[in-house]
Amino acid sequence: MVMARSLILGLSALCIVSSVWALPTSTPEKLQVIRAFAASPSDVSTIRALEKENIKLDFWKDPRLNDHADIMVDSLNLKKVVSILDKNNISHHTMIEDVNSLIAEQERERQEIAANGAQAAGIDWDNYYQLAEIEGWLDNLSRESSAIEGWLDNLSRESSAVSIQNIGTSYEGRTLKVAKISNGSGNSTNKPAILITATIHAREWIAAATATYIIDQLASNSSAHPDILDLVDFYILPVINPDGYAYTASSRLWRKSRSRGSSSCIGTDGNRNFGYKWGDGDVPGSSGDPCSETYRGSAPFSERETAAVRDYIESNSNVNWTVYVTFHSYGQYFMSPWGYTRTLPTGYQAMYFMSPWGYTRTLPTGYQAMKQLSDVAAAALTAKYGTRYSTGSSANVLYYTDGTDQDWAFGSGHFPFSYTMELRDTGSYGFLLPARLIKPTAEETFEAIKTLARNVPK
């Protein structure tokens, strides 16, 4: 912890003289987040059809029957959205009155925390850090080092339990780095391995913060939980999407990668780009429109970042890959496959249940074991601060997705347990979770991860 704190003290000192980041959007219009409740299948269809109304909007949370959708819309289009909702008797209210003002307020708080931290000891996960902030500060590292990458490199030199593995490069040439944390005990080929990934969606800052917190706890504070590394090895990739994450320094709500194709629109949703049920049109789980926030890419694994994750897992077949966990925000969900599920995958038996959409879905053999383990882990998380998570298959608990890393990790046969954790909160701040909530979020999530490690079949 001493090393991590000293690095962040240095980072905080740098923040005093760094300029305030630009606001996250190029539009001068006021942005609001509207919450609309879908009480019927027709409500779901109406809300989803807003995307086809030539309205500039961003679904923070997609519509689902008997649940709400969170929609960010600018002031030019707000009246049209409200009019459509009212015309169809869809209940709605404002969740966030002024998104840009909230971002500006949080940036001021970030600067104040940084300034205070430069003069006080004990600063660690009380603030968010971006790639651009410390590129010059970590001049001993390789080109375009990030705050997180530099921290990982320094950590690996100070802890024999940690080794840093460069698993590939992003579209813009940034290195994807995995921290392997192991105490070397036991049979390395038989010891279960947990792979944690985070921040495939750039704007989900709490995901990266939580992943780095877990690395620090495992590497620098292992005496507080000595059994964990005796039981499993950890592999943690804090930022799958470093280009997008870097870009959030100037465009806070950017979601996708920064790759360029034939379209004028930039980026692919990496979590629709994995090669399991990719682009199958049976359900509305992704988009073929390059301008969509859920654009799946031109082909499975077309993105360098997703291909790097695939290649890393497959090239390390000697590792006993057992649990895959990916961190996202927001909503407080602990989900397992399937995200896409109308067609039963070859070779799997199934459980059948009635979905909120009204027709039968299928779940693979192994679902009950995954659900049971996630229930135990979610209970441990709740025991820390009372935060409650919903558990179950992602298509059932949340909404349809296809081409996700969660489904690919399980469907490819590499991991018998695969999860997506949507971290805090439930919508009051959404992707703009305040810095004061980083530490409690990370602490309770670590309780869930420790529980996975202690209960996964050995």
N, C-alpha and C positions, 0 to 999 in steps of 0.2 A: 504493500500500500504506500510505503514511503516514496518509492520511485514514481508511482502514478501521481501522487500528490505533488511532488516536486515538478513533474512535467506540466501539470495543469496550472501550478503557480506561475511557471514561465509563460504558459499560454495566456493566462489571465493578464500578466503584465503586458504582453503584446496587444491584448484586446484594448487596453487603455488608449493606445495610439492608433489603432486601426479605425478606418472609417466605418460609419454605420452602413449596414447592408442596404441595398436597394429593396424597395417593396417587391413582393413576389409576382406581381402581374403588370403587364404593360398597359392594361386598360385604365383610363382615368375614372371609370365609372365605379360607383359604390358597389361592393359585392356583399350579398347576404346569403345565408344558408337557411333554406326553407325545409321544414320537416312536414312531410305529407303521409297520411296514414291510408294504407290500402286495405279496405274492409271487404273487398270482393275481387274476384279474378278480373273483372272489367276495370276496377281501379288500378290494378297492377299494369294492365295493358295501356291504360290512359297515361299513367305516369311514365311508363317506359317510352311511349310514343312521343313524349315531349322532345326527345332527341331528334325526331323527324320534322319538327315544326320550325326548323331554321332558327332555333333559339340558342344563343350562346349560354351553355350551362355545363356543370360538372357534377356528376353523381358521386357524392362522397359515400353514399350507401345506396345500393340498388333497391328497387321496390321488391317486396315480397308480401304474399298474402298474410293478412292479420299482423302486419308489422309496418314500420315506417320506412320511408326513403328520405335521405338527406340530400338536398339539391342546392348547389351553389349557383347563383344566377346574378347577373349584373343588373343595375338599376334600369337600364334601357329595356330589358326584357322581363323585368319583374311583374309588371302589370299583365303581360300576356300570360305568364305562367299562372299567376293567381286567378286570372279570368278563366282559364281552362280548368283549373282545379275546382273553382266555385261552380262553374257550369255543370260539372260532373258530380257535384256534392261530395267532393273529397275533402275531408278534414285536414287542416294544415295550420301551422303557426311558424313564427320566425324563431330559429334556434340561435343564430348568430347575426346580430343586427348589422355589424360593419366589420367584415373580414380584414380589410386593410388596416383599420384602426387597431384591431386586436393584434395583428402582426407587428405593427409599429410599437404598440405598448410592450409586447413581449421582447422586442429587440432592445428597447430602452432598459427593461429589466435585465436582459442578458448582459448589456454593457455595465450596468451597476454591479451585478454579481461579479463580473470580471474585474472591475476596479477594486471592489472590496477584497476579492480573493488575492489580489497582488500584495496585500498588506496583512493578510491573516492566514494562519496555518489551517490545514485540514480541509482544503478545497478538493473535491473530487467530482462526484456525479451530481453536482448542484447546478450544472449548466449544460447547454448543448454546444458542440464544437463542429465546425465545418472544415472541409478540405482546404479552402483558400486561406484560412486564417493563419496557418502555420507552415505554409510551403517554404517561406524564407527562413523561418525560425529553425526548422529541422534541416539545416544545410549539410549535415553529415549523412543524410539519407539519399537514396536514389532519386532520380528526377521525378517531379510532380508528386512527391510524397504527400500523403494526407495526414491530418491530425491523428486519425486512428491508426493508419499504417505506421507512422513514426512511433507512436506509443507501443505498438506491437513489437516493432523491431527492437526498441530499447528494453522492453520487457523480456524478450527472448535472451538478451545478453545478461539479464540479472537473475533469471530463474531457470535452473536446469530442467525443470518440468515442462518448459515451453519451447517449442521449436516453431519457426515461421516457415510456411511453405508457400511459394509463389505458384499459383495454379493456372495463371493465364493473364491476359491483358484485356482491357475493355476496348470499346470502339475507338476512344480517344487516346488509348495507350496507357491508361493507368493500370497498375498491378492489382490483381485480386489476391489477397493474402489470407491464408487459413492459419489459425493458431492451433497447433496440436498440444494438448495438455495431458501429460501422462507421467505417472511416477515410476514407470518401468517395471512394476511388479506384475507377477502372473505371466501366463503365456500370452504373448502379444498377438498371436494369431487367433486365439480363442476368446480373448477378453472382449466383451461387448463394447461397441463404439457408438457414441452419440454424435451425430453431426448436426450442428445448429447453424442456420443461415439467417441473414437479416437484411433489411433495407433493399429488397428488390424493387420496391416502390419508393422513389427518392424522398418524397415528402414525409414519410413515416419516420421521423427522427427518433422517436422513442425506441424504435426497434434497434437501431445502431447503439444507442446509449445502453440499452439493456444487455445486448450481446457483449459489449466491452466490459460492463460491470461483472458479468459472469466469468469472463476471462480473468479479470483481476482477482475475483474471489477464489477461483480455483488455483491460480498461480501464486498469489501473494498472501492469501489468507487461508491456506489449506488446513491449517491446524484447527480451524473452527469446525471443520467437517472432514476429519481425517479418513473416513471410510470411503468417501466418494471416489477418489482416484484409485483406491484398491479394487473397486468394483468395475469401473468402466474407464475407457479413454475418451477424451473429448476432442472434437475437431470443430472449430468455430470460425465462420466466415462472417465478419460483422457487416460488411457492405458488399452485396452482390453487384450493385449498380453504382459504382463510384462516379461515373460521369454525371448521371442524373443527380446524385447526392451533392456533388460539387456545384452543379447548376442551381440548386436550391438556395445558394448564397445570394443569388440575384432574382430568382423566381421561386419563392418559398413553396409554392404548391405544385411544382413540377412533379409528375408521377413516373413517367416512362424513362427508357434509356435515351441516349442522345445520338443514336445511329441515324444515318441518312440513306434513303433509297431513291426511287424514281419520283416519289411524291414530294411536294413542297413541305408537307408536314413531317416533323421530326420525331423519331423515337418509336420504340416498341414496348408493349407491356410484357416484361420478362416473365411474369407469372401467367401468361397465356401462351408462352413460346416453347414449353417443354413438350417432348414428343410422345405424350400419352393422351389419346383422344383429342389430339390437336385439330382444331378447326372443324370438327364434326358438326354439321349444321342441325343436328337433331334437337339441340337446346340452345337458348340464347346466352352462351357462356363466354363468348369473345366476339371480336369484330374483325372483319376483313378490310375495314376502312382505315387507312394509315393515319387519318386525322382523329380517330377515336381514341379515348383513354384506355380502351381495352383491345387495341390493335394487336393481333396475335403474331404479326410478322409474316414474311413471305413464305416461310417454310418452318417446320419444326427445327429448333435449335439454330435458327438463322442468326441469332444474336451471339456475339463472341462470349458474353458473360455466361449465358445459359449453357453454351457448349462447353465452356471451361469447367463448370460444375459437373456436368455429365461426364466429361473425360476424366476429371479427377476421381470421381467415384469409381468409374469403371476400370481405371488404370491401377487402382489400389484394391484389387480383388482379394488380396491377402488380409485386408482389414475385415474384421467381423462387424460389418455395418448392421446395426440393430435398430436404432431409433433415429428418425429424421424429424427435426423440428425447425419450422421457419417462423420467424417473428414478423408480425405486421401490426398495423393499427388501422382502425379502432373498433370497439364494440364489445370486448371482453367475451370472446369465444375461444373454445378449445376444441378444434375440429379435426376429424379424420376423414379418409376417403369414404365415399367418392364425392368429388365436386360435380363431375359429369357422370350420369348413371342411368340411362334408360336401357342401353344395350348391355347385356351381361357379358363381361370379358370371358374369352375362351379359357377353359380350365378352372373356372371358379364356380363353386356352388353359391347359392344366394339365400339371403333372408329377404322377405318381401314386406313392404309396409306401404300404407297410404300416405302420400306426400301432401303438403299444403296446396300443391297445384292440382290435386284431385285424381292423379293417376298413379299407378304402381311404379315404384322404383326398386332397384335391386342393390343389395349390399354384399360385398365379398365375404367369403370365409375369412375369418380373422377379425371381422368387425367387432364382435363381442369382446375379444381380448383387448383390442385397441380402446374401445369405449370404457371398459373396466379400468384400464390403466389411467386413462385421461380423467376419469371420475376421481380416482385416488389423488392424482396430481393436482387437480383443480381444488379439491378439498384442502390440501396442504397450502395452496395459494391463498384460499379464503381465510384460513386460520391465522394468517399473518396480520392482515388489516381489515378483514371483512369483505374484501372485494369479491364479487360473485361472477363466475364465468358459466356460460352455457356450453354443454358438451354434446357431441354427436357428429354425424356425418355432415360435411360442409354444405351439401346441397339441401339437406333437411334443416339444419340449424340456421343457415344464412340464405344462399342463393346459388344458382347454377354457375359453374365455371368449367372451362375445359383447357387443357394444355398447362395445368399447374404443376409446380414442382412437387407438391404434396402427393398428387395422384401418380405422377411419374415415379417418384421414389418408391412407392408401394407397388404400383402396377408393373413396373419393370422387374420386380422381384429382388431389388437390391436391399430393401428394408422391410422387415416384417411389421414394424410400427412406424407410422408416419402421421405427423400432426402439423396443423397451422394454428398458431396462437395469435389472435387479434387482441392486442394489449389495450390498456386504458385509453380513452374512457368510453362512455356510451353515447357521446354526442355533444355534451356541453361545450367542449373545445374541439372535438374531433381530431384532425391531424395537427392541431395547434396546441397540444398538451403543454401546459406551463412547465417551466424548468423545475419548479418546486415539487412537481410530482414525478420527476425522474427517479429519484432514489427509492421512494416507496414502491413504484411500479417495478423497478429492477429487483428490489429485495423480495417482493412477493413472487415474482416470476422465478427467481432462483430457487425458492422453496419448491415450486412445481418441478423444476429441472432436477433438483436433488432427489425428489420423490420418484421421478422416472428412473433415475440411476439406481436407486435402492430397490426398485420393484420390477424392473424389466427382467424377463426370464434370462437366466445365465446359461 
